[in-house]
Each structure stands twice: as C-alpha cells, then as structure tokens.
Amino acid sequence: MTGERRQQVEEIVTSLLELGTPERAARLDLACANDSELRREVELLLAQESRANRFLETPALDAAARALALAWR
C-alpha cells in the first residue's frame, strides 16, 4: 500500500470513528464509492478498533477469571 493510499484509509477511518454506528454505513458507502479494496481496508481497521474497545472495556479480573475457567476445562 502506498503512503498516499494509507493516508486516505486513515483519514476515512478517523472520520468514521467520530460517527455513531448507524451513520457509518452511509458515510462508508460515500467515502469508498466503487473502490472495493479501499472499503475492505477501512472495514478491517474499523473491526480492529471495535475489538480493541471491547477488550479495554472488559475488567481485567473478569478476563482473568474467564481464562482460568477455560484452562481448567
């Protein structure tokens, strides 16, 4: 991916993160138009951001307890 393309992806992702989830889909359609590769890259980063946020929202003690419970099965 070129530096220009990476910057384009980052700008789109940043603008979408500022929106609520329902508004993202429409804005994503506009931002990516008919560029399926651009859309794929943006969606991948948005999914990673979502997973990171869920991870950070989980209290460490709860995560550790779940991990231990799975380990003892």
PDB file of N, CA, C and O in Angstrom:
ATOM      1  N   MET A   1       0.862  -1.162   0.000  1.00  0.00           N
ATOM      2  CA  MET A   1       0.000   0.000   0.000  1.00  0.00           C
ATOM      3  C   MET A   1       0.916   1.235   0.000  1.00  0.00           C
ATOM      4  O   MET A   1       1.864   1.328   0.780  1.00  0.00           O
ATOM      5  N   THR A   2       0.608   2.154  -0.878  1.00  0.00           N
ATOM      6  CA  THR A   2       1.406   3.376  -0.958  1.00  0.00           C
ATOM      7  C   THR A   2       1.107   4.284   0.227  1.00  0.00           C
ATOM      8  O   THR A   2       0.086   4.139   0.900  1.00  0.00           O
ATOM      9  N   GLY A   3       2.011   5.214   0.466  1.00  0.00           N
ATOM     10  CA  GLY A   3       1.814   6.160   1.556  1.00  0.00           C
ATOM     11  C   GLY A   3       0.564   6.993   1.355  1.00  0.00           C
ATOM     12  O   GLY A   3      -0.147   7.305   2.310  1.00  0.00           O
ATOM     13  N   GLU A   4       0.298   7.351   0.103  1.00  0.00           N
ATOM     14  CA  GLU A   4      -0.903   8.144  -0.206  1.00  0.00           C
ATOM     15  C   GLU A   4      -2.171   7.342   0.084  1.00  0.00           C
ATOM     16  O   GLU A   4      -3.142   7.865   0.631  1.00  0.00           O
ATOM     17  N   ARG A   5      -2.142   6.082  -0.289  1.00  0.00           N
ATOM     18  CA  ARG A   5      -3.310   5.220  -0.054  1.00  0.00           C
ATOM     19  C   ARG A   5      -3.523   5.004   1.435  1.00  0.00           C
ATOM     20  O   ARG A   5      -4.655   5.034   1.919  1.00  0.00           O
ATOM     21  N   ARG A   6      -2.423   4.786   2.167  1.00  0.00           N
ATOM     22  CA  ARG A   6      -2.505   4.585   3.617  1.00  0.00           C
ATOM     23  C   ARG A   6      -3.106   5.822   4.276  1.00  0.00           C
ATOM     24  O   ARG A   6      -3.936   5.709   5.178  1.00  0.00           O
ATOM     25  N   GLN A   7      -2.688   6.994   3.828  1.00  0.00           N
ATOM     26  CA  GLN A   7      -3.226   8.233   4.380  1.00  0.00           C
ATOM     27  C   GLN A   7      -4.718   8.350   4.093  1.00  0.00           C
ATOM     28  O   GLN A   7      -5.488   8.783   4.951  1.00  0.00           O
ATOM     29  N   GLN A   8      -5.126   7.963   2.888  1.00  0.00           N
ATOM     30  CA  GLN A   8      -6.542   8.002   2.520  1.00  0.00           C
ATOM     31  C   GLN A   8      -7.349   7.091   3.436  1.00  0.00           C
ATOM     32  O   GLN A   8      -8.406   7.486   3.929  1.00  0.00           O
ATOM     33  N   VAL A   9      -6.865   5.882   3.667  1.00  0.00           N
ATOM     34  CA  VAL A   9      -7.548   4.923   4.545  1.00  0.00           C
ATOM     35  C   VAL A   9      -7.642   5.476   5.958  1.00  0.00           C
ATOM     36  O   VAL A   9      -8.702   5.410   6.581  1.00  0.00           O
ATOM     37  N   GLU A  10      -6.549   6.018   6.466  1.00  0.00           N
ATOM     38  CA  GLU A  10      -6.543   6.549   7.823  1.00  0.00           C
ATOM     39  C   GLU A  10      -7.503   7.722   7.983  1.00  0.00           C
ATOM     40  O   GLU A  10      -8.175   7.840   9.007  1.00  0.00           O
ATOM     41  N   GLU A  11      -7.569   8.585   6.978  1.00  0.00           N
ATOM     42  CA  GLU A  11      -8.490   9.721   7.043  1.00  0.00           C
ATOM     43  C   GLU A  11      -9.944   9.265   7.072  1.00  0.00           C
ATOM     44  O   GLU A  11     -10.763   9.812   7.810  1.00  0.00           O
ATOM     45  N   ILE A  12     -10.250   8.266   6.269  1.00  0.00           N
ATOM     46  CA  ILE A  12     -11.621   7.752   6.235  1.00  0.00           C
ATOM     47  C   ILE A  12     -11.969   7.104   7.571  1.00  0.00           C
ATOM     48  O   ILE A  12     -13.037   7.354   8.130  1.00  0.00           O
ATOM     49  N   VAL A  13     -11.068   6.276   8.077  1.00  0.00           N
ATOM     50  CA  VAL A  13     -11.319   5.590   9.353  1.00  0.00           C
ATOM     51  C   VAL A  13     -11.507   6.612  10.469  1.00  0.00           C
ATOM     52  O   VAL A  13     -12.426   6.488  11.278  1.00  0.00           O
ATOM     53  N   THR A  14     -10.653   7.607  10.515  1.00  0.00           N
ATOM     54  CA  THR A  14     -10.759   8.638  11.553  1.00  0.00           C
ATOM     55  C   THR A  14     -12.103   9.356  11.478  1.00  0.00           C
ATOM     56  O   THR A  14     -12.743   9.600  12.502  1.00  0.00           O
ATOM     57  N   SER A  15     -12.522   9.689  10.275  1.00  0.00           N
ATOM     58  CA  SER A  15     -13.811  10.388  10.138  1.00  0.00           C
ATOM     59  C   SER A  15     -14.977   9.490  10.523  1.00  0.00           C
ATOM     60  O   SER A  15     -15.969   9.968  11.073  1.00  0.00           O
ATOM     61  N   LEU A  16     -14.872   8.194  10.241  1.00  0.00           N
ATOM     62  CA  LEU A  16     -15.956   7.264  10.579  1.00  0.00           C
ATOM     63  C   LEU A  16     -16.020   6.986  12.082  1.00  0.00           C
ATOM     64  O   LEU A  16     -17.104   6.779  12.627  1.00  0.00           O
ATOM     65  N   LEU A  17     -14.873   6.981  12.748  1.00  0.00           N
ATOM     66  CA  LEU A  17     -14.862   6.731  14.187  1.00  0.00           C
ATOM     67  C   LEU A  17     -15.565   7.837  14.955  1.00  0.00           C
ATOM     68  O   LEU A  17     -16.021   7.623  16.078  1.00  0.00           O
ATOM     69  N   GLU A  18     -15.654   8.999  14.364  1.00  0.00           N
ATOM     70  CA  GLU A  18     -16.327  10.123  15.011  1.00  0.00           C
ATOM     71  C   GLU A  18     -17.845  10.011  14.919  1.00  0.00           C
ATOM     72  O   GLU A  18     -18.566  10.752  15.588  1.00  0.00           O
ATOM     73  N   LEU A  19     -18.330   9.090  14.096  1.00  0.00           N
ATOM     74  CA  LEU A  19     -19.770   8.929  13.881  1.00  0.00           C
ATOM     75  C   LEU A  19     -20.317   7.778  14.707  1.00  0.00           C
ATOM     76  O   LEU A  19     -19.572   6.894  15.132  1.00  0.00           O
ATOM     77  N   GLY A  20     -21.616   7.798  14.930  1.00  0.00           N
ATOM     78  CA  GLY A  20     -22.292   6.666  15.544  1.00  0.00           C
ATOM     79  C   GLY A  20     -22.383   5.535  14.530  1.00  0.00           C
ATOM     80  O   GLY A  20     -22.289   5.763  13.324  1.00  0.00           O
ATOM     81  N   THR A  21     -22.563   4.347  15.012  1.00  0.00           N
ATOM     82  CA  THR A  21     -22.597   3.173  14.147  1.00  0.00           C
ATOM     83  C   THR A  21     -23.617   3.276  13.012  1.00  0.00           C
ATOM     84  O   THR A  21     -23.274   2.940  11.879  1.00  0.00           O
ATOM     85  N   PRO A  22     -24.847   3.722  13.255  1.00  0.00           N
ATOM     86  CA  PRO A  22     -25.815   3.781  12.152  1.00  0.00           C
ATOM     87  C   PRO A  22     -25.391   4.722  11.017  1.00  0.00           C
ATOM     88  O   PRO A  22     -25.711   4.486   9.852  1.00  0.00           O
ATOM     89  N   GLU A  23     -24.671   5.786  11.370  1.00  0.00           N
ATOM     90  CA  GLU A  23     -24.262   6.748  10.353  1.00  0.00           C
ATOM     91  C   GLU A  23     -23.048   6.282   9.561  1.00  0.00           C
ATOM     92  O   GLU A  23     -22.800   6.766   8.457  1.00  0.00           O
ATOM     93  N   ARG A  24     -22.307   5.360  10.112  1.00  0.00           N
ATOM     94  CA  ARG A  24     -21.069   4.908   9.468  1.00  0.00           C
ATOM     95  C   ARG A  24     -21.311   4.255   8.118  1.00  0.00           C
ATOM     96  O   ARG A  24     -20.569   4.505   7.168  1.00  0.00           O
ATOM     97  N   ALA A  25     -22.333   3.426   8.021  1.00  0.00           N
ATOM     98  CA  ALA A  25     -22.563   2.674   6.781  1.00  0.00           C
ATOM     99  C   ALA A  25     -22.779   3.609   5.592  1.00  0.00           C
ATOM    100  O   ALA A  25     -22.198   3.411   4.525  1.00  0.00           O
ATOM    101  N   ALA A  26     -23.606   4.612   5.780  1.00  0.00           N
ATOM    102  CA  ALA A  26     -23.870   5.543   4.687  1.00  0.00           C
ATOM    103  C   ALA A  26     -22.613   6.322   4.318  1.00  0.00           C
ATOM    104  O   ALA A  26     -22.320   6.518   3.139  1.00  0.00           O
ATOM    105  N   ARG A  27     -21.876   6.764   5.327  1.00  0.00           N
ATOM    106  CA  ARG A  27     -20.656   7.527   5.072  1.00  0.00           C
ATOM    107  C   ARG A  27     -19.594   6.639   4.424  1.00  0.00           C
ATOM    108  O   ARG A  27     -18.825   7.097   3.579  1.00  0.00           O
ATOM    109  N   LEU A  28     -19.557   5.368   4.825  1.00  0.00           N
ATOM    110  CA  LEU A  28     -18.605   4.424   4.237  1.00  0.00           C
ATOM    111  C   LEU A  28     -18.903   4.230   2.758  1.00  0.00           C
ATOM    112  O   LEU A  28     -17.988   4.191   1.934  1.00  0.00           O
ATOM    113  N   ASP A  29     -20.182   4.109   2.422  1.00  0.00           N
ATOM    114  CA  ASP A  29     -20.567   3.988   1.012  1.00  0.00           C
ATOM    115  C   ASP A  29     -20.079   5.179   0.204  1.00  0.00           C
ATOM    116  O   ASP A  29     -19.561   5.015  -0.901  1.00  0.00           O
ATOM    117  N   LEU A  30     -20.242   6.374   0.752  1.00  0.00           N
ATOM    118  CA  LEU A  30     -19.814   7.583   0.047  1.00  0.00           C
ATOM    119  C   LEU A  30     -18.297   7.673  -0.060  1.00  0.00           C
ATOM    120  O   LEU A  30     -17.760   8.010  -1.115  1.00  0.00           O
ATOM    121  N   ALA A  31     -17.620   7.375   1.025  1.00  0.00           N
ATOM    122  CA  ALA A  31     -16.166   7.532   1.055  1.00  0.00           C
ATOM    123  C   ALA A  31     -15.440   6.546   0.146  1.00  0.00           C
ATOM    124  O   ALA A  31     -14.405   6.875  -0.433  1.00  0.00           O
ATOM    125  N   CYS A  32     -15.980   5.348   0.024  1.00  0.00           N
ATOM    126  CA  CYS A  32     -15.304   4.310  -0.749  1.00  0.00           C
ATOM    127  C   CYS A  32     -15.858   4.144  -2.155  1.00  0.00           C
ATOM    128  O   CYS A  32     -15.230   3.517  -3.008  1.00  0.00           O
ATOM    129  N   ALA A  33     -17.025   4.703  -2.393  1.00  0.00           N
ATOM    130  CA  ALA A  33     -17.669   4.634  -3.719  1.00  0.00           C
ATOM    131  C   ALA A  33     -17.576   3.226  -4.297  1.00  0.00           C
ATOM    132  O   ALA A  33     -18.105   2.283  -3.708  1.00  0.00           O
ATOM    133  N   ASN A  34     -16.918   3.072  -5.429  1.00  0.00           N
ATOM    134  CA  ASN A  34     -16.828   1.759  -6.092  1.00  0.00           C
ATOM    135  C   ASN A  34     -15.466   1.108  -5.900  1.00  0.00           C
ATOM    136  O   ASN A  34     -15.099   0.210  -6.657  1.00  0.00           O
ATOM    137  N   ASP A  35     -14.723   1.543  -4.911  1.00  0.00           N
ATOM    138  CA  ASP A  35     -13.382   1.017  -4.656  1.00  0.00           C
ATOM    139  C   ASP A  35     -13.464  -0.064  -3.573  1.00  0.00           C
ATOM    140  O   ASP A  35     -13.378   0.234  -2.382  1.00  0.00           O
ATOM    141  N   SER A  36     -13.628  -1.297  -3.991  1.00  0.00           N
ATOM    142  CA  SER A  36     -13.828  -2.397  -3.042  1.00  0.00           C
ATOM    143  C   SER A  36     -12.586  -2.649  -2.184  1.00  0.00           C
ATOM    144  O   SER A  36     -12.714  -3.036  -1.022  1.00  0.00           O
ATOM    145  N   GLU A  37     -11.403  -2.439  -2.728  1.00  0.00           N
ATOM    146  CA  GLU A  37     -10.172  -2.637  -1.961  1.00  0.00           C
ATOM    147  C   GLU A  37     -10.060  -1.589  -0.848  1.00  0.00           C
ATOM    148  O   GLU A  37      -9.671  -1.915   0.273  1.00  0.00           O
ATOM    149  N   LEU A  38     -10.396  -0.354  -1.152  1.00  0.00           N
ATOM    150  CA  LEU A  38     -10.389   0.707  -0.154  1.00  0.00           C
ATOM    151  C   LEU A  38     -11.390   0.388   0.947  1.00  0.00           C
ATOM    152  O   LEU A  38     -11.089   0.536   2.131  1.00  0.00           O
ATOM    153  N   ARG A  39     -12.561  -0.044   0.557  1.00  0.00           N
ATOM    154  CA  ARG A  39     -13.598  -0.386   1.540  1.00  0.00           C
ATOM    155  C   ARG A  39     -13.144  -1.529   2.447  1.00  0.00           C
ATOM    156  O   ARG A  39     -13.375  -1.500   3.655  1.00  0.00           O
ATOM    157  N   ARG A  40     -12.505  -2.519   1.865  1.00  0.00           N
ATOM    158  CA  ARG A  40     -12.028  -3.667   2.636  1.00  0.00           C
ATOM    159  C   ARG A  40     -11.006  -3.215   3.677  1.00  0.00           C
ATOM    160  O   ARG A  40     -11.068  -3.643   4.830  1.00  0.00           O
ATOM    161  N   GLU A  41     -10.077  -2.365   3.285  1.00  0.00           N
ATOM    162  CA  GLU A  41      -9.065  -1.869   4.213  1.00  0.00           C
ATOM    163  C   GLU A  41      -9.696  -1.062   5.350  1.00  0.00           C
ATOM    164  O   GLU A  41      -9.329  -1.223   6.514  1.00  0.00           O
ATOM    165  N   VAL A  42     -10.637  -0.202   5.005  1.00  0.00           N
ATOM    166  CA  VAL A  42     -11.317   0.622   6.015  1.00  0.00           C
ATOM    167  C   VAL A  42     -12.107  -0.265   6.971  1.00  0.00           C
ATOM    168  O   VAL A  42     -12.030  -0.080   8.185  1.00  0.00           O
ATOM    169  N   GLU A  43     -12.858  -1.217   6.448  1.00  0.00           N
ATOM    170  CA  GLU A  43     -13.650  -2.109   7.298  1.00  0.00           C
ATOM    171  C   GLU A  43     -12.765  -2.940   8.219  1.00  0.00           C
ATOM    172  O   GLU A  43     -13.126  -3.195   9.368  1.00  0.00           O
ATOM    173  N   LEU A  44     -11.613  -3.360   7.721  1.00  0.00           N
ATOM    174  CA  LEU A  44     -10.677  -4.135   8.534  1.00  0.00           C
ATOM    175  C   LEU A  44     -10.195  -3.309   9.728  1.00  0.00           C
ATOM    176  O   LEU A  44     -10.166  -3.803  10.855  1.00  0.00           O
ATOM    177  N   LEU A  45      -9.820  -2.061   9.481  1.00  0.00           N
ATOM    178  CA  LEU A  45      -9.371  -1.199  10.579  1.00  0.00           C
ATOM    179  C   LEU A  45     -10.498  -0.876  11.554  1.00  0.00           C
ATOM    180  O   LEU A  45     -10.270  -0.814  12.762  1.00  0.00           O
ATOM    181  N   LEU A  46     -11.695  -0.672  11.050  1.00  0.00           N
ATOM    182  CA  LEU A  46     -12.835  -0.411  11.930  1.00  0.00           C
ATOM    183  C   LEU A  46     -13.118  -1.621  12.824  1.00  0.00           C
ATOM    184  O   LEU A  46     -13.431  -1.464  14.004  1.00  0.00           O
ATOM    185  N   ALA A  47     -13.009  -2.816  12.264  1.00  0.00           N
ATOM    186  CA  ALA A  47     -13.235  -4.033  13.049  1.00  0.00           C
ATOM    187  C   ALA A  47     -12.172  -4.177  14.133  1.00  0.00           C
ATOM    188  O   ALA A  47     -12.484  -4.566  15.258  1.00  0.00           O
ATOM    189  N   GLN A  48     -10.928  -3.869  13.805  1.00  0.00           N
ATOM    190  CA  GLN A  48      -9.857  -3.940  14.794  1.00  0.00           C
ATOM    191  C   GLN A  48     -10.084  -2.931  15.916  1.00  0.00           C
ATOM    192  O   GLN A  48      -9.848  -3.232  17.086  1.00  0.00           O
ATOM    193  N   GLU A  49     -10.533  -1.752  15.560  1.00  0.00           N
ATOM    194  CA  GLU A  49     -10.829  -0.721  16.556  1.00  0.00           C
ATOM    195  C   GLU A  49     -11.944  -1.184  17.488  1.00  0.00           C
ATOM    196  O   GLU A  49     -11.883  -0.973  18.699  1.00  0.00           O
ATOM    197  N   SER A  50     -12.958  -1.813  16.913  1.00  0.00           N
ATOM    198  CA  SER A  50     -14.080  -2.301  17.705  1.00  0.00           C
ATOM    199  C   SER A  50     -13.626  -3.381  18.690  1.00  0.00           C
ATOM    200  O   SER A  50     -14.018  -3.365  19.857  1.00  0.00           O
ATOM    201  N   ARG A  51     -12.799  -4.317  18.217  1.00  0.00           N
ATOM    202  CA  ARG A  51     -12.284  -5.376  19.097  1.00  0.00           C
ATOM    203  C   ARG A  51     -11.428  -4.785  20.214  1.00  0.00           C
ATOM    204  O   ARG A  51     -11.509  -5.231  21.358  1.00  0.00           O
ATOM    205  N   ALA A  52     -10.620  -3.796  19.892  1.00  0.00           N
ATOM    206  CA  ALA A  52      -9.762  -3.166  20.901  1.00  0.00           C
ATOM    207  C   ALA A  52     -10.610  -2.474  21.961  1.00  0.00           C
ATOM    208  O   ALA A  52     -10.300  -2.546  23.150  1.00  0.00           O
ATOM    209  N   ASN A  53     -11.666  -1.812  21.542  1.00  0.00           N
ATOM    210  CA  ASN A  53     -12.533  -1.132  22.507  1.00  0.00           C
ATOM    211  C   ASN A  53     -13.230  -2.121  23.423  1.00  0.00           C
ATOM    212  O   ASN A  53     -13.338  -1.882  24.626  1.00  0.00           O
ATOM    213  N   ARG A  54     -13.709  -3.240  22.864  1.00  0.00           N
ATOM    214  CA  ARG A  54     -14.365  -4.252  23.696  1.00  0.00           C
ATOM    215  C   ARG A  54     -13.374  -4.840  24.699  1.00  0.00           C
ATOM    216  O   ARG A  54     -13.721  -5.085  25.855  1.00  0.00           O
ATOM    217  N   PHE A  55     -12.148  -5.063  24.251  1.00  0.00           N
ATOM    218  CA  PHE A  55     -11.126  -5.609  25.137  1.00  0.00           C
ATOM    219  C   PHE A  55     -10.863  -4.653  26.298  1.00  0.00           C
ATOM    220  O   PHE A  55     -10.766  -5.077  27.449  1.00  0.00           O
ATOM    221  N   LEU A  56     -10.749  -3.369  25.989  1.00  0.00           N
ATOM    222  CA  LEU A  56     -10.449  -2.389  27.025  1.00  0.00           C
ATOM    223  C   LEU A  56     -11.611  -2.186  27.983  1.00  0.00           C
ATOM    224  O   LEU A  56     -11.407  -1.762  29.120  1.00  0.00           O
ATOM    225  N   GLU A  57     -12.822  -2.483  27.541  1.00  0.00           N
ATOM    226  CA  GLU A  57     -13.995  -2.318  28.397  1.00  0.00           C
ATOM    227  C   GLU A  57     -14.170  -3.471  29.374  1.00  0.00           C
ATOM    228  O   GLU A  57     -14.911  -3.342  30.349  1.00  0.00           O
ATOM    229  N   THR A  58     -13.505  -4.590  29.134  1.00  0.00           N
ATOM    230  CA  THR A  58     -13.625  -5.761  29.993  1.00  0.00           C
ATOM    231  C   THR A  58     -12.683  -5.616  31.181  1.00  0.00           C
ATOM    232  O   THR A  58     -11.476  -5.462  30.995  1.00  0.00           O
ATOM    233  N   PRO A  59     -13.216  -5.664  32.393  1.00  0.00           N
ATOM    234  CA  PRO A  59     -12.341  -5.583  33.563  1.00  0.00           C
ATOM    235  C   PRO A  59     -11.324  -6.726  33.558  1.00  0.00           C
ATOM    236  O   PRO A  59     -11.650  -7.859  33.202  1.00  0.00           O
ATOM    237  N   ALA A  60     -10.103  -6.420  33.951  1.00  0.00           N
ATOM    238  CA  ALA A  60      -9.010  -7.397  33.918  1.00  0.00           C
ATOM    239  C   ALA A  60      -9.325  -8.630  34.755  1.00  0.00           C
ATOM    240  O   ALA A  60      -8.995  -9.748  34.359  1.00  0.00           O
ATOM    241  N   LEU A  61      -9.953  -8.440  35.896  1.00  0.00           N
ATOM    242  CA  LEU A  61     -10.274  -9.573  36.761  1.00  0.00           C
ATOM    243  C   LEU A  61     -11.267 -10.513  36.083  1.00  0.00           C
ATOM    244  O   LEU A  61     -11.139 -11.732  36.199  1.00  0.00           O
ATOM    245  N   ASP A  62     -12.247  -9.966  35.384  1.00  0.00           N
ATOM    246  CA  ASP A  62     -13.210 -10.805  34.668  1.00  0.00           C
ATOM    247  C   ASP A  62     -12.524 -11.599  33.564  1.00  0.00           C
ATOM    248  O   ASP A  62     -12.795 -12.786  33.387  1.00  0.00           O
ATOM    249  N   ALA A  63     -11.642 -10.946  32.827  1.00  0.00           N
ATOM    250  CA  ALA A  63     -10.924 -11.619  31.745  1.00  0.00           C
ATOM    251  C   ALA A  63     -10.045 -12.733  32.298  1.00  0.00           C
ATOM    252  O   ALA A  63      -9.981 -13.816  31.716  1.00  0.00           O
ATOM    253  N   ALA A  64      -9.370 -12.481  33.409  1.00  0.00           N
ATOM    254  CA  ALA A  64      -8.515 -13.496  34.020  1.00  0.00           C
ATOM    255  C   ALA A  64      -9.335 -14.676  34.524  1.00  0.00           C
ATOM    256  O   ALA A  64      -8.923 -15.825  34.366  1.00  0.00           O
ATOM    257  N   ALA A  65     -10.482 -14.411  35.124  1.00  0.00           N
ATOM    258  CA  ALA A  65     -11.342 -15.478  35.634  1.00  0.00           C
ATOM    259  C   ALA A  65     -11.838 -16.354  34.486  1.00  0.00           C
ATOM    260  O   ALA A  65     -11.861 -17.579  34.604  1.00  0.00           O
ATOM    261  N   ARG A  66     -12.233 -15.727  33.377  1.00  0.00           N
ATOM    262  CA  ARG A  66     -12.687 -16.498  32.216  1.00  0.00           C
ATOM    263  C   ARG A  66     -11.559 -17.352  31.649  1.00  0.00           C
ATOM    264  O   ARG A  66     -11.777 -18.510  31.292  1.00  0.00           O
ATOM    265  N   ALA A  67     -10.365 -16.793  31.566  1.00  0.00           N
ATOM    266  CA  ALA A  67      -9.223 -17.536  31.048  1.00  0.00           C
ATOM    267  C   ALA A  67      -8.909 -18.739  31.921  1.00  0.00           C
ATOM    268  O   ALA A  67      -8.635 -19.827  31.414  1.00  0.00           O
ATOM    269  N   LEU A  68      -8.949 -18.544  33.231  1.00  0.00           N
ATOM    270  CA  LEU A  68      -8.695 -19.667  34.138  1.00  0.00           C
ATOM    271  C   LEU A  68      -9.769 -20.735  34.028  1.00  0.00           C
ATOM    272  O   LEU A  68      -9.469 -21.928  34.036  1.00  0.00           O
ATOM    273  N   ALA A  69     -11.008 -20.310  33.925  1.00  0.00           N
ATOM    274  CA  ALA A  69     -12.101 -21.266  33.800  1.00  0.00           C
ATOM    275  C   ALA A  69     -11.948 -22.100  32.532  1.00  0.00           C
ATOM    276  O   ALA A  69     -12.172 -23.310  32.551  1.00  0.00           O
ATOM    277  N   LEU A  70     -11.572 -21.465  31.447  1.00  0.00           N
ATOM    278  CA  LEU A  70     -11.355 -22.211  30.200  1.00  0.00           C
ATOM    279  C   LEU A  70     -10.170 -23.157  30.296  1.00  0.00           C
ATOM    280  O   LEU A  70     -10.199 -24.246  29.722  1.00  0.00           O
ATOM    281  N   ALA A  71      -9.129 -22.755  31.014  1.00  0.00           N
ATOM    282  CA  ALA A  71      -7.942 -23.567  31.157  1.00  0.00           C
ATOM    283  C   ALA A  71      -8.209 -24.842  31.953  1.00  0.00           C
ATOM    284  O   ALA A  71      -7.553 -25.859  31.730  1.00  0.00           O
ATOM    285  N   TRP A  72      -9.169 -24.795  32.878  1.00  0.00           N
ATOM    286  CA  TRP A  72      -9.464 -25.945  33.733  1.00  0.00           C
ATOM    287  C   TRP A  72     -10.495 -26.874  33.131  1.00  0.00           C
ATOM    288  O   TRP A  72     -10.828 -27.887  33.747  1.00  0.00           O
ATOM    289  N   ARG A  73     -11.003 -26.577  31.973  1.00  0.00           N
ATOM    290  CA  ARG A  73     -11.984 -27.470  31.343  1.00  0.00           C
ATOM    291  C   ARG A  73     -11.332 -28.641  30.711  1.00  0.00           C
ATOM    292  O   ARG A  73     -12.013 -29.492  30.137  1.00  0.00           O
TER     293      ARG A  73
END
